[in-house]
Amino acid sequence: MLHDILMILIGLVIGAVIGFLIARYVTKRYMKKNPPINEEMIKALMMQMGRKPNQKQINQMMKSMQKYM
């Protein structure tokens, strides 16, 4: 009886870990293919803040965004 409960708990833990790793991999792959923000969005955001961004600033923002993906 105790053995069966222990096996079920171990199976649930292993399943949760594998499910988490698969979900993380799929999410990272999706974000790499479809980034949530692009250069045009960064440019529009900076223009709304009253700044005229140059290409160097946009590239710096893109690099910092990709570092966290």
TORVEXGU-58676 format. One record per atom (N, C-alpha, C, O): y, x, z. Coordinates in steps of 0.001 Angstrom, whole numbers, padded with zeros to 6 digits, always signed. Last residue first. Example, Ala and Ser with C-alpha at 12.3 -4.5 7.8 and 13.67 -1.06 7.14 Angstrom:
# TORVEXGU-58676
-002250+012850+007080-001060+013670+007140+000030+012900+007870+001138+013409+008039-005690+013190+007800-004500+012300+007800-003300+013200+007800-003319+014236+008465
# end
This chain:
# TORVEXGU-58676
+036888+015916-023268+035850+015077-023897+034517+015762-023866+033528+015210-024347+038832+017588-022381+038245+016676-021413+037171+015777-022007+036601+014951-021294+039664+018921-024645+039067+019703-023565+038345+018798-022570+037346+019207-021978+040945+017079-026187+039582+017424-026568+038880+018234-025483+037652+018239-025403+043475+017058-024955+042665+015845-024940+041203+016187-025233+040308+015638-024591+044402+019608-025543+044193+019255-024132+043352+017981-024019+042585+017844-023066+044539+019436-028332+043629+020416-027695+043346+020022-026253+042207+020088-025792+046522+017471-028602+045173+017211-029115+044159+018162-028468+043059+017749-028102+048736+018821-027498+048248+017588-026873+046814+017293-027320+045981+016906-026500+049006+020894-029360+048732+021205-027960+048165+019990-027238+047222+020112-026457+049630+019423-031667+048384+020204-031618+048008+020559-030181+046832+020530-029820+052135+018431-030899+051043+017492-031183+049703+018219-031101+048747+017695-030531+053578+020803-030714+053397+019969-029526+052240+018996-029716+051457+018767-028795+053478+021630-033407+052914+022478-032361+052644+021667-031094+051595+021826-030470+054885+019658-034785+053437+019769-034995+052773+020611-033908+051634+020343-033526+057216+018066-032514+056889+018884-033676+055374+019067-033725+054668+018667-032799+058588+014878-031546+057593+015950-031416+057467+016769-032700+057592+016248-033809+061294+013810-030122+060878+014029-031506+059888+015181-031483+060293+016342-031410+061359+011402-027496+061218+012794-027938+060799+012828-029389+060036+011975-029841+061294+008903-026363+062583+009453-026755+062538+010901-027174+063572+011568-027206+058934+007712-025958+059539+008335-024776+060875+008979-025109+061524+009544-024229+058301+007020-028524+058685+005954-027601+059337+006507-026341+060186+005856-025733+057526+009513-029478+058730+008896-030039+059224+007774-029121+060431+007595-028958+055150+009839-028075+056263+010740-027795+057578+010181-028338+058629+010358-027722+053618+007788-029256+053900+007780-027815+055098+008668-027469+055952+008288-026667+053513+008641-031940+054165+007370-031610+054516+007312-030121+055594+006839-029760+052044+011032-031630+053400+011068-032188+054164+009794-031826+055333+009860-031448+049652+010003-030683+050418+010928-029849+051864+010963-030320+052793+010927-029512+048871+008506-032927+049121+007838-031651+049956+008715-030722+050863+008224-030051+048529+010526-034819+049540+009486-035049+049874+008752-033754+051032+008414-033513+046392+011984-033759+047719+012593-033860+048814+011553-034046+049904+011688-033490+044504+009726-031596+044650+010666-032699+046095+011158-032772+046923+010788-031939+042123+008672-029201+043518+008887-029549+043588+009921-030667+042817+010880-030680+039389+008433-028969+040205+007305-028550+041677+007454-028903+042411+006466-028906+037338+009453-031725+038209+009800-030598+039139+008635-030247+039619+007933-031137+034440+009090-032736+035550+008140-032732+036479+008442-031562+036422+007775-030529+032769+011299-032363+032897+010720-033698+034115+009815-033808+034759+009772-034857+033073+011727-029620+033343+012830-030540+033553+012300-031959+034419+012794-032681+032296+009311-028544+033686+009749-028370+034045+010893-029312+035191+011010-029747+029566+009338-029238+030453+008302-029772+031913+008733-029682+032679+008546-030627+028669+011503-027700+028546+011554-029152+029476+010534-029806+030107+010834-030820+029167+010521-025114+029846+011734-025584+029813+011826-027103+030811+012186-027727+027419+008299-025120+028858+008112-024964+029627+009326-025456+030636+009179-026146+024915+009539-025367+025364+008594-026398+026868+008407-026326+027533+008360-027361+024867+011058-022967+024761+011703-024275+025300+010798-025378+026064+011250-026231+024994+009024-021030+026035+010048-021099+026048+010741-022464+027110+010979-023039+022623+007641-021529+023905+006943-021689+025053+007947-021812+025976+007747-022603+020774+009666-020883+020821+009118-022239+022157+008431-022487+022762+008619-023543+021332+010027-018138+021484+011138-019076+021570+010649-020519+022366+011174-021298+020723+007454-017109+022068+008022-016976+022303+009130-017998+023348+009171-018647+017979+007295-017690+018917+006332-018270+020341+006840-018219+021092+006678-019180+017011+009355-016048+016848+009449-017503+017813+008493-018206+018404+008857-019223+017702+008268-013525+018219+009571-013948+018132+009707-015465+019096+010137-016099+016249+005867-013533+017713+005841-013397+018324+007149-013873+019352+007145-014549+013610+006817-013705+014162+005974-014759+015681+005923-014721+016329+005935-015768+013409+008146-011239+013273+008904-012491+013861+008109-013661+014541+008680-014514+013701+005915-009539+014641+007040-009477+014596+007848-010768+015639+008193-011324+011486+004351-010264+012844+003825-010403+013887+004940-010401+014843+004905-011176+009358+006068-009582+009543+005639-010962+010944+005101-011213+011529+005365-012264+009705+006180-006821+009833+007410-007611+010070+007059-009082+010894+007688-009747+009168+003476-006188+010476+004064-005905+010714+005337-006715+011810+005543-007237+006475+003310-007000+007485+002450-007624+008881+003029-007409+009687+003068-008339+005304+005163-005256+005239+005394-006706+006275+004549-007440+006889+005018-008399+005764+003868-002796+006339+005184-003062+006348+005487-004557+007332+006025-005063+004188+001606-003110+005640+001457-002946+006343+002775-003257+007391+002792-003903+001634+002811-003231+002143+002016-004353+003665+001865-004281+004347+001987-005298+001416+004003-000692+001357+004833-001895+001949+004089-003101+002680+004678-003897+001343+001812+000946+002489+002716+001033+002572+003598-000213+003657+003896-000713-001192+000824+000000+000000+000000+000000+001263+000873+000000+002144+000697-000841
# end
